[in-house]
Amino acid sequence: MSAEKLSFFDGNITIDADISNGKPTIRGQRITVQTILEFLSAGESSEEILKQYPTLTQEDIQTCLAFAK
């Protein structure tokens, strides 16, 4: 029996029990929303995060912030 998969913000945030232990991730990648929020709360700029994670977009970062609200 497969676990339920959820998506939010037109699929930009996904929750899948088989990926990252079911934590919300960005577009099904193994980059969690929590990781991005922790970088931002530590004072990292969006530009620096995008350098570290080149598969992300500025929209992904904004979506993480909206999801956290």
PyMOL Python script that loads the backbone (N, CA, C, O; Angstrom):
from pymol import cmd

cmd.read_pdbstr("""\
ATOM      1  N   MET A   1       0.848  -1.186   0.000  1.00  0.00           N
ATOM      2  CA  MET A   1       0.000   0.000   0.000  1.00  0.00           C
ATOM      3  C   MET A   1       0.888   1.242   0.000  1.00  0.00           C
ATOM      4  O   MET A   1       1.739   1.388   0.877  1.00  0.00           O
ATOM      5  N   SER A   2       0.705   2.123  -0.951  1.00  0.00           N
ATOM      6  CA  SER A   2       1.549   3.315  -1.028  1.00  0.00           C
ATOM      7  C   SER A   2       0.972   4.431  -0.166  1.00  0.00           C
ATOM      8  O   SER A   2      -0.239   4.542   0.021  1.00  0.00           O
ATOM      9  N   ALA A   3       1.859   5.234   0.338  1.00  0.00           N
ATOM     10  CA  ALA A   3       1.456   6.350   1.191  1.00  0.00           C
ATOM     11  C   ALA A   3       0.874   7.464   0.322  1.00  0.00           C
ATOM     12  O   ALA A   3       1.199   7.586  -0.859  1.00  0.00           O
ATOM     13  N   GLU A   4       0.029   8.252   0.919  1.00  0.00           N
ATOM     14  CA  GLU A   4      -0.567   9.374   0.211  1.00  0.00           C
ATOM     15  C   GLU A   4       0.486  10.434  -0.080  1.00  0.00           C
ATOM     16  O   GLU A   4       1.369  10.700   0.735  1.00  0.00           O
ATOM     17  N   LYS A   5       0.373  11.029  -1.257  1.00  0.00           N
ATOM     18  CA  LYS A   5       1.269  12.112  -1.639  1.00  0.00           C
ATOM     19  C   LYS A   5       0.441  13.384  -1.724  1.00  0.00           C
ATOM     20  O   LYS A   5      -0.630  13.400  -2.332  1.00  0.00           O
ATOM     21  N   LEU A   6       0.939  14.435  -1.119  1.00  0.00           N
ATOM     22  CA  LEU A   6       0.244  15.716  -1.100  1.00  0.00           C
ATOM     23  C   LEU A   6       1.067  16.761  -1.834  1.00  0.00           C
ATOM     24  O   LEU A   6       2.294  16.680  -1.896  1.00  0.00           O
ATOM     25  N   SER A   7       0.372  17.738  -2.385  1.00  0.00           N
ATOM     26  CA  SER A   7       1.099  18.853  -2.990  1.00  0.00           C
ATOM     27  C   SER A   7       0.366  20.151  -2.686  1.00  0.00           C
ATOM     28  O   SER A   7      -0.855  20.185  -2.531  1.00  0.00           O
ATOM     29  N   PHE A   8       1.143  21.202  -2.608  1.00  0.00           N
ATOM     30  CA  PHE A   8       0.646  22.534  -2.297  1.00  0.00           C
ATOM     31  C   PHE A   8       1.273  23.517  -3.268  1.00  0.00           C
ATOM     32  O   PHE A   8       2.313  23.235  -3.864  1.00  0.00           O
ATOM     33  N   PHE A   9       0.641  24.669  -3.424  1.00  0.00           N
ATOM     34  CA  PHE A   9       1.175  25.732  -4.292  1.00  0.00           C
ATOM     35  C   PHE A   9       1.473  25.187  -5.690  1.00  0.00           C
ATOM     36  O   PHE A   9       2.591  25.300  -6.193  1.00  0.00           O
ATOM     37  N   ASP A  10       0.451  24.597  -6.299  1.00  0.00           N
ATOM     38  CA  ASP A  10       0.560  24.054  -7.661  1.00  0.00           C
ATOM     39  C   ASP A  10       1.696  23.048  -7.828  1.00  0.00           C
ATOM     40  O   ASP A  10       2.343  23.007  -8.874  1.00  0.00           O
ATOM     41  N   GLY A  11       1.933  22.247  -6.810  1.00  0.00           N
ATOM     42  CA  GLY A  11       2.952  21.211  -6.885  1.00  0.00           C
ATOM     43  C   GLY A  11       4.349  21.654  -6.540  1.00  0.00           C
ATOM     44  O   GLY A  11       5.282  20.854  -6.598  1.00  0.00           O
ATOM     45  N   ASN A  12       4.518  22.914  -6.180  1.00  0.00           N
ATOM     46  CA  ASN A  12       5.862  23.392  -5.821  1.00  0.00           C
ATOM     47  C   ASN A  12       6.320  22.862  -4.469  1.00  0.00           C
ATOM     48  O   ASN A  12       7.521  22.713  -4.242  1.00  0.00           O
ATOM     49  N   ILE A  13       5.394  22.577  -3.577  1.00  0.00           N
ATOM     50  CA  ILE A  13       5.715  21.949  -2.295  1.00  0.00           C
ATOM     51  C   ILE A  13       5.025  20.593  -2.290  1.00  0.00           C
ATOM     52  O   ILE A  13       3.815  20.504  -2.497  1.00  0.00           O
ATOM     53  N   THR A  14       5.801  19.534  -2.053  1.00  0.00           N
ATOM     54  CA  THR A  14       5.232  18.195  -2.033  1.00  0.00           C
ATOM     55  C   THR A  14       5.573  17.486  -0.730  1.00  0.00           C
ATOM     56  O   THR A  14       6.614  17.725  -0.118  1.00  0.00           O
ATOM     57  N   ILE A  15       4.671  16.615  -0.332  1.00  0.00           N
ATOM     58  CA  ILE A  15       4.895  15.781   0.841  1.00  0.00           C
ATOM     59  C   ILE A  15       4.686  14.337   0.396  1.00  0.00           C
ATOM     60  O   ILE A  15       3.598  13.954  -0.036  1.00  0.00           O
ATOM     61  N   ASP A  16       5.736  13.555   0.510  1.00  0.00           N
ATOM     62  CA  ASP A  16       5.728  12.161   0.084  1.00  0.00           C
ATOM     63  C   ASP A  16       6.492  11.370   1.148  1.00  0.00           C
ATOM     64  O   ASP A  16       7.648  11.672   1.446  1.00  0.00           O
ATOM     65  N   ALA A  17       5.842  10.369   1.708  1.00  0.00           N
ATOM     66  CA  ALA A  17       6.472   9.573   2.766  1.00  0.00           C
ATOM     67  C   ALA A  17       7.773   8.926   2.307  1.00  0.00           C
ATOM     68  O   ALA A  17       8.631   8.613   3.133  1.00  0.00           O
ATOM     69  N   ASP A  18       7.930   8.721   1.003  1.00  0.00           N
ATOM     70  CA  ASP A  18       9.128   8.075   0.472  1.00  0.00           C
ATOM     71  C   ASP A  18      10.281   9.045   0.218  1.00  0.00           C
ATOM     72  O   ASP A  18      11.382   8.613  -0.123  1.00  0.00           O
ATOM     73  N   ILE A  19      10.049  10.332   0.378  1.00  0.00           N
ATOM     74  CA  ILE A  19      11.097  11.337   0.138  1.00  0.00           C
ATOM     75  C   ILE A  19      11.301  12.154   1.407  1.00  0.00           C
ATOM     76  O   ILE A  19      10.354  12.736   1.935  1.00  0.00           O
ATOM     77  N   SER A  20      12.519  12.197   1.888  1.00  0.00           N
ATOM     78  CA  SER A  20      12.905  12.998   3.068  1.00  0.00           C
ATOM     79  C   SER A  20      12.005  12.737   4.274  1.00  0.00           C
ATOM     80  O   SER A  20      11.617  13.658   4.993  1.00  0.00           O
ATOM     81  N   ASN A  21      11.686  11.466   4.474  1.00  0.00           N
ATOM     82  CA  ASN A  21      10.879  11.046   5.631  1.00  0.00           C
ATOM     83  C   ASN A  21       9.546  11.769   5.739  1.00  0.00           C
ATOM     84  O   ASN A  21       9.036  11.980   6.839  1.00  0.00           O
ATOM     85  N   GLY A  22       8.988  12.142   4.614  1.00  0.00           N
ATOM     86  CA  GLY A  22       7.678  12.775   4.610  1.00  0.00           C
ATOM     87  C   GLY A  22       7.674  14.256   4.937  1.00  0.00           C
ATOM     88  O   GLY A  22       6.608  14.845   5.114  1.00  0.00           O
ATOM     89  N   LYS A  23       8.847  14.866   5.022  1.00  0.00           N
ATOM     90  CA  LYS A  23       8.900  16.317   5.258  1.00  0.00           C
ATOM     91  C   LYS A  23       8.546  17.043   3.967  1.00  0.00           C
ATOM     92  O   LYS A  23       8.796  16.521   2.880  1.00  0.00           O
ATOM     93  N   PRO A  24       7.971  18.233   4.068  1.00  0.00           N
ATOM     94  CA  PRO A  24       7.668  19.003   2.866  1.00  0.00           C
ATOM     95  C   PRO A  24       8.955  19.319   2.096  1.00  0.00           C
ATOM     96  O   PRO A  24       9.935  19.800   2.665  1.00  0.00           O
ATOM     97  N   THR A  25       8.927  19.040   0.794  1.00  0.00           N
ATOM     98  CA  THR A  25      10.087  19.288  -0.054  1.00  0.00           C
ATOM     99  C   THR A  25       9.696  20.199  -1.216  1.00  0.00           C
ATOM    100  O   THR A  25       8.516  20.440  -1.470  1.00  0.00           O
ATOM    101  N   ILE A  26      10.687  20.683  -1.896  1.00  0.00           N
ATOM    102  CA  ILE A  26      10.473  21.568  -3.035  1.00  0.00           C
ATOM    103  C   ILE A  26      10.425  20.721  -4.306  1.00  0.00           C
ATOM    104  O   ILE A  26      11.410  20.089  -4.688  1.00  0.00           O
ATOM    105  N   ARG A  27       9.254  20.724  -4.952  1.00  0.00           N
ATOM    106  CA  ARG A  27       9.027  20.011  -6.201  1.00  0.00           C
ATOM    107  C   ARG A  27       9.502  18.566  -6.177  1.00  0.00           C
ATOM    108  O   ARG A  27      10.005  18.068  -7.184  1.00  0.00           O
ATOM    109  N   GLY A  28       9.353  17.884  -5.045  1.00  0.00           N
ATOM    110  CA  GLY A  28       9.703  16.473  -4.961  1.00  0.00           C
ATOM    111  C   GLY A  28      11.189  16.187  -4.898  1.00  0.00           C
ATOM    112  O   GLY A  28      11.596  15.025  -4.906  1.00  0.00           O
ATOM    113  N   GLN A  29      12.007  17.229  -4.835  1.00  0.00           N
ATOM    114  CA  GLN A  29      13.448  17.045  -4.690  1.00  0.00           C
ATOM    115  C   GLN A  29      13.738  16.712  -3.230  1.00  0.00           C
ATOM    116  O   GLN A  29      12.840  16.770  -2.391  1.00  0.00           O
ATOM    117  N   ARG A  30      14.926  16.380  -2.937  1.00  0.00           N
ATOM    118  CA  ARG A  30      15.295  16.089  -1.547  1.00  0.00           C
ATOM    119  C   ARG A  30      15.789  17.341  -0.821  1.00  0.00           C
ATOM    120  O   ARG A  30      16.619  17.262   0.084  1.00  0.00           O
ATOM    121  N   ILE A  31      15.281  18.464  -1.222  1.00  0.00           N
ATOM    122  CA  ILE A  31      15.565  19.733  -0.548  1.00  0.00           C
ATOM    123  C   ILE A  31      14.303  20.092   0.224  1.00  0.00           C
ATOM    124  O   ILE A  31      13.251  20.348  -0.362  1.00  0.00           O
ATOM    125  N   THR A  32      14.425  20.106   1.556  1.00  0.00           N
ATOM    126  CA  THR A  32      13.233  20.353   2.360  1.00  0.00           C
ATOM    127  C   THR A  32      12.960  21.841   2.534  1.00  0.00           C
ATOM    128  O   THR A  32      13.863  22.676   2.488  1.00  0.00           O
ATOM    129  N   VAL A  33      11.692  22.136   2.736  1.00  0.00           N
ATOM    130  CA  VAL A  33      11.288  23.503   3.054  1.00  0.00           C
ATOM    131  C   VAL A  33      12.001  23.942   4.325  1.00  0.00           C
ATOM    132  O   VAL A  33      12.442  25.087   4.429  1.00  0.00           O
ATOM    133  N   GLN A  34      12.114  23.049   5.278  1.00  0.00           N
ATOM    134  CA  GLN A  34      12.781  23.356   6.546  1.00  0.00           C
ATOM    135  C   GLN A  34      14.219  23.817   6.314  1.00  0.00           C
ATOM    136  O   GLN A  34      14.671  24.776   6.940  1.00  0.00           O
ATOM    137  N   THR A  35      14.928  23.149   5.432  1.00  0.00           N
ATOM    138  CA  THR A  35      16.315  23.523   5.141  1.00  0.00           C
ATOM    139  C   THR A  35      16.400  24.959   4.640  1.00  0.00           C
ATOM    140  O   THR A  35      17.238  25.737   5.095  1.00  0.00           O
ATOM    141  N   ILE A  36      15.525  25.303   3.700  1.00  0.00           N
ATOM    142  CA  ILE A  36      15.544  26.654   3.144  1.00  0.00           C
ATOM    143  C   ILE A  36      15.183  27.681   4.214  1.00  0.00           C
ATOM    144  O   ILE A  36      15.812  28.736   4.299  1.00  0.00           O
ATOM    145  N   LEU A  37      14.185  27.382   5.022  1.00  0.00           N
ATOM    146  CA  LEU A  37      13.793  28.308   6.086  1.00  0.00           C
ATOM    147  C   LEU A  37      14.897  28.481   7.123  1.00  0.00           C
ATOM    148  O   LEU A  37      15.086  29.576   7.651  1.00  0.00           O
ATOM    149  N   GLU A  38      15.620  27.417   7.414  1.00  0.00           N
ATOM    150  CA  GLU A  38      16.733  27.518   8.359  1.00  0.00           C
ATOM    151  C   GLU A  38      17.854  28.399   7.801  1.00  0.00           C
ATOM    152  O   GLU A  38      18.439  29.200   8.531  1.00  0.00           O
ATOM    153  N   PHE A  39      18.150  28.252   6.514  1.00  0.00           N
ATOM    154  CA  PHE A  39      19.151  29.124   5.891  1.00  0.00           C
ATOM    155  C   PHE A  39      18.720  30.583   5.987  1.00  0.00           C
ATOM    156  O   PHE A  39      19.517  31.449   6.349  1.00  0.00           O
ATOM    157  N   LEU A  40      17.468  30.851   5.665  1.00  0.00           N
ATOM    158  CA  LEU A  40      16.974  32.229   5.713  1.00  0.00           C
ATOM    159  C   LEU A  40      17.010  32.780   7.131  1.00  0.00           C
ATOM    160  O   LEU A  40      17.389  33.932   7.339  1.00  0.00           O
ATOM    161  N   SER A  41      16.618  31.965   8.109  1.00  0.00           N
ATOM    162  CA  SER A  41      16.599  32.449   9.493  1.00  0.00           C
ATOM    163  C   SER A  41      18.007  32.662  10.042  1.00  0.00           C
ATOM    164  O   SER A  41      18.198  33.417  10.995  1.00  0.00           O
ATOM    165  N   ALA A  42      18.989  31.999   9.443  1.00  0.00           N
ATOM    166  CA  ALA A  42      20.386  32.188   9.850  1.00  0.00           C
ATOM    167  C   ALA A  42      21.010  33.397   9.167  1.00  0.00           C
ATOM    168  O   ALA A  42      22.174  33.718   9.404  1.00  0.00           O
ATOM    169  N   GLY A  43      20.224  34.076   8.309  1.00  0.00           N
ATOM    170  CA  GLY A  43      20.721  35.289   7.673  1.00  0.00           C
ATOM    171  C   GLY A  43      21.259  35.113   6.266  1.00  0.00           C
ATOM    172  O   GLY A  43      21.773  36.065   5.680  1.00  0.00           O
ATOM    173  N   GLU A  44      21.150  33.905   5.708  1.00  0.00           N
ATOM    174  CA  GLU A  44      21.610  33.687   4.336  1.00  0.00           C
ATOM    175  C   GLU A  44      20.707  34.454   3.369  1.00  0.00           C
ATOM    176  O   GLU A  44      19.498  34.555   3.582  1.00  0.00           O
ATOM    177  N   SER A  45      21.293  34.981   2.329  1.00  0.00           N
ATOM    178  CA  SER A  45      20.508  35.671   1.305  1.00  0.00           C
ATOM    179  C   SER A  45      19.943  34.645   0.328  1.00  0.00           C
ATOM    180  O   SER A  45      20.446  33.527   0.219  1.00  0.00           O
ATOM    181  N   SER A  46      18.905  35.039  -0.369  1.00  0.00           N
ATOM    182  CA  SER A  46      18.328  34.168  -1.395  1.00  0.00           C
ATOM    183  C   SER A  46      19.374  33.830  -2.451  1.00  0.00           C
ATOM    184  O   SER A  46      19.431  32.699  -2.934  1.00  0.00           O
ATOM    185  N   GLU A  47      20.192  34.798  -2.803  1.00  0.00           N
ATOM    186  CA  GLU A  47      21.220  34.580  -3.819  1.00  0.00           C
ATOM    187  C   GLU A  47      22.212  33.502  -3.378  1.00  0.00           C
ATOM    188  O   GLU A  47      22.621  32.670  -4.188  1.00  0.00           O
ATOM    189  N   GLU A  48      22.593  33.512  -2.118  1.00  0.00           N
ATOM    190  CA  GLU A  48      23.527  32.517  -1.607  1.00  0.00           C
ATOM    191  C   GLU A  48      22.891  31.123  -1.603  1.00  0.00           C
ATOM    192  O   GLU A  48      23.546  30.135  -1.933  1.00  0.00           O
ATOM    193  N   ILE A  49      21.632  31.055  -1.233  1.00  0.00           N
ATOM    194  CA  ILE A  49      20.929  29.769  -1.248  1.00  0.00           C
ATOM    195  C   ILE A  49      20.859  29.232  -2.678  1.00  0.00           C
ATOM    196  O   ILE A  49      21.072  28.041  -2.907  1.00  0.00           O
ATOM    197  N   LEU A  50      20.564  30.099  -3.627  1.00  0.00           N
ATOM    198  CA  LEU A  50      20.482  29.679  -5.027  1.00  0.00           C
ATOM    199  C   LEU A  50      21.836  29.197  -5.551  1.00  0.00           C
ATOM    200  O   LEU A  50      21.884  28.310  -6.403  1.00  0.00           O
ATOM    201  N   LYS A  51      22.926  29.763  -5.058  1.00  0.00           N
ATOM    202  CA  LYS A  51      24.255  29.285  -5.440  1.00  0.00           C
ATOM    203  C   LYS A  51      24.498  27.881  -4.889  1.00  0.00           C
ATOM    204  O   LYS A  51      25.085  27.034  -5.563  1.00  0.00           O
ATOM    205  N   GLN A  52      24.039  27.641  -3.656  1.00  0.00           N
ATOM    206  CA  GLN A  52      24.242  26.341  -3.020  1.00  0.00           C
ATOM    207  C   GLN A  52      23.330  25.268  -3.611  1.00  0.00           C
ATOM    208  O   GLN A  52      23.689  24.092  -3.652  1.00  0.00           O
ATOM    209  N   TYR A  53      22.155  25.681  -4.065  1.00  0.00           N
ATOM    210  CA  TYR A  53      21.167  24.756  -4.629  1.00  0.00           C
ATOM    211  C   TYR A  53      20.753  25.265  -6.012  1.00  0.00           C
ATOM    212  O   TYR A  53      19.703  25.892  -6.150  1.00  0.00           O
ATOM    213  N   PRO A  54      21.565  25.000  -7.029  1.00  0.00           N
ATOM    214  CA  PRO A  54      21.288  25.566  -8.359  1.00  0.00           C
ATOM    215  C   PRO A  54      20.000  25.071  -9.015  1.00  0.00           C
ATOM    216  O   PRO A  54      19.554  25.669  -9.994  1.00  0.00           O
ATOM    217  N   THR A  55      19.397  24.015  -8.515  1.00  0.00           N
ATOM    218  CA  THR A  55      18.134  23.545  -9.090  1.00  0.00           C
ATOM    219  C   THR A  55      16.940  24.344  -8.582  1.00  0.00           C
ATOM    220  O   THR A  55      15.830  24.192  -9.093  1.00  0.00           O
ATOM    221  N   LEU A  56      17.158  25.194  -7.581  1.00  0.00           N
ATOM    222  CA  LEU A  56      16.080  26.017  -7.039  1.00  0.00           C
ATOM    223  C   LEU A  56      15.951  27.319  -7.812  1.00  0.00           C
ATOM    224  O   LEU A  56      16.858  27.736  -8.532  1.00  0.00           O
ATOM    225  N   THR A  57      14.794  27.946  -7.640  1.00  0.00           N
ATOM    226  CA  THR A  57      14.546  29.262  -8.227  1.00  0.00           C
ATOM    227  C   THR A  57      14.161  30.229  -7.114  1.00  0.00           C
ATOM    228  O   THR A  57      13.867  29.822  -5.990  1.00  0.00           O
ATOM    229  N   GLN A  58      14.169  31.492  -7.443  1.00  0.00           N
ATOM    230  CA  GLN A  58      13.719  32.505  -6.483  1.00  0.00           C
ATOM    231  C   GLN A  58      12.272  32.225  -6.080  1.00  0.00           C
ATOM    232  O   GLN A  58      11.896  32.411  -4.923  1.00  0.00           O
ATOM    233  N   GLU A  59      11.474  31.780  -7.032  1.00  0.00           N
ATOM    234  CA  GLU A  59      10.070  31.438  -6.743  1.00  0.00           C
ATOM    235  C   GLU A  59       9.978  30.320  -5.707  1.00  0.00           C
ATOM    236  O   GLU A  59       9.087  30.342  -4.859  1.00  0.00           O
ATOM    237  N   ASP A  60      10.888  29.341  -5.763  1.00  0.00           N
ATOM    238  CA  ASP A  60      10.889  28.255  -4.783  1.00  0.00           C
ATOM    239  C   ASP A  60      11.099  28.800  -3.372  1.00  0.00           C
ATOM    240  O   ASP A  60      10.445  28.365  -2.424  1.00  0.00           O
ATOM    241  N   ILE A  61      12.005  29.744  -3.245  1.00  0.00           N
ATOM    242  CA  ILE A  61      12.280  30.325  -1.931  1.00  0.00           C
ATOM    243  C   ILE A  61      11.058  31.094  -1.425  1.00  0.00           C
ATOM    244  O   ILE A  61      10.690  30.980  -0.256  1.00  0.00           O
ATOM    245  N   GLN A  62      10.438  31.868  -2.300  1.00  0.00           N
ATOM    246  CA  GLN A  62       9.233  32.607  -1.908  1.00  0.00           C
ATOM    247  C   GLN A  62       8.091  31.656  -1.540  1.00  0.00           C
ATOM    248  O   GLN A  62       7.306  31.936  -0.634  1.00  0.00           O
ATOM    249  N   THR A  63       8.011  30.540  -2.249  1.00  0.00           N
ATOM    250  CA  THR A  63       6.982  29.548  -1.951  1.00  0.00           C
ATOM    251  C   THR A  63       7.216  28.922  -0.573  1.00  0.00           C
ATOM    252  O   THR A  63       6.258  28.655   0.154  1.00  0.00           O
ATOM    253  N   CYS A  64       8.447  28.693  -0.218  1.00  0.00           N
ATOM    254  CA  CYS A  64       8.768  28.174   1.123  1.00  0.00           C
ATOM    255  C   CYS A  64       8.287  29.132   2.198  1.00  0.00           C
ATOM    256  O   CYS A  64       7.715  28.714   3.205  1.00  0.00           O
ATOM    257  N   LEU A  65       8.521  30.409   1.981  1.00  0.00           N
ATOM    258  CA  LEU A  65       8.065  31.417   2.944  1.00  0.00           C
ATOM    259  C   LEU A  65       6.545  31.441   3.032  1.00  0.00           C
ATOM    260  O   LEU A  65       5.988  31.541   4.126  1.00  0.00           O
ATOM    261  N   ALA A  66       5.877  31.352   1.904  1.00  0.00           N
ATOM    262  CA  ALA A  66       4.401  31.347   1.902  1.00  0.00           C
ATOM    263  C   ALA A  66       3.885  30.086   2.581  1.00  0.00           C
ATOM    264  O   ALA A  66       2.898  30.145   3.314  1.00  0.00           O
ATOM    265  N   PHE A  67       4.526  28.960   2.355  1.00  0.00           N
ATOM    266  CA  PHE A  67       4.100  27.707   2.990  1.00  0.00           C
ATOM    267  C   PHE A  67       4.247  27.794   4.506  1.00  0.00           C
ATOM    268  O   PHE A  67       3.415  27.267   5.244  1.00  0.00           O
ATOM    269  N   ALA A  68       5.295  28.453   4.968  1.00  0.00           N
ATOM    270  CA  ALA A  68       5.532  28.590   6.410  1.00  0.00           C
ATOM    271  C   ALA A  68       4.476  29.423   7.101  1.00  0.00           C
ATOM    272  O   ALA A  68       4.209  29.239   8.289  1.00  0.00           O
ATOM    273  N   LYS A  69       3.871  30.345   6.356  1.00  0.00           N
ATOM    274  CA  LYS A  69       2.830  31.197   6.925  1.00  0.00           C
ATOM    275  C   LYS A  69       1.623  30.368   7.218  1.00  0.00           C
ATOM    276  O   LYS A  69       0.620  30.889   7.706  1.00  0.00           O
TER     277      LYS A  69
END
""", "prot")
cmd.dss("prot")
cmd.show_as("cartoon", "prot")
cmd.util.cbc("prot")
cmd.orient("prot")
